[in-house]
Amino acid sequence: MPHSFFEKQILSSGGSVSKVLDDNVRGLIWLCGKNQEDQELLGTILDRHAQIGWIQLPMSGVEAFHKLMGKEGNRRRVWTSAKGCYSQPVAEHALTLSLSCLRGLNHRFQSEQWGKPGGISLYGLNVLLVGLGGIGISFLELLRPFKCNVTDLRVKRVVGTRSLHQVLPNSDVVILAAALTSETRNLFSKAEFELMKPNSVLINVARGEIIDTDRLVEVLRTNKLGGVGLDVTFPEPLPRGHVLWAMMRESAKNLGGTNLIITPHTAESPDMIGPLLAERIRSNVEAFVRQDGSFLGRVDTDKGY
């Protein structure tokens, strides 16, 4: 989406757009990415312009900026992300992956034979939702017609793994929608997979690092799980030749194997997120102009999300 589209939102909200990054700039709408070069550029800008008090980031997950946010001068600034902004599209994708895995659609898409009826209905199943941010809340709304038994697990420092381990054995579908933090990195590894119900389904629309990829590969080889849907992976992008690609192809041919579906972090597209991000920018520019602290998606620099 062209930057002029976002500029209109800024102007309509009482802000002004500077064509030059000078000492008059007080807020920064960051529409670049999060690779190393982008982070270094943002760091340089903030070092040179101490007067900048607010930075709007274009993504929901801001783990790539943790180190930059943690610098003494930057901790005093207001950081806002797009968290909650893309909730509905991502929740829809999580539901799509859940239904596809339960119905074994990867097998069906590749088959050239009529085959036998199969699949599991989502209706009335036990669903475990790990992470109850904007995506989780939107997903709960989408689940209402299916009358599922939902357990939502808020992943905080005080939760640890005990609560997760208590509910995993009875969960038919597990949805990962938590932020990536030191507590959630590799949250799903060997112990968690061993506790999961046979033929259960695991969906990740959060961050790839929440799942221990090596342990996931081992579990997929045992065909213990009924389905795995990944919109995020580690590493990401998933390189050509990675074993998970081969396993997805193999799962399509093997009706008795785990139904593995991988989508390339496409739970939201530019066409979907452009208007949503523009609305977030509009709201936060208004908050910045009013100086009333009513920012949406404010990042806690201590927690990292």
Summary of the structure (lengths in Angstrom):
residues: 305
radius of gyration: 21.1
end to end distance: 25.5
largest distance: 69.0
contacts: 951
relative contact order: 0.16
helix: 43%
strand: 12%
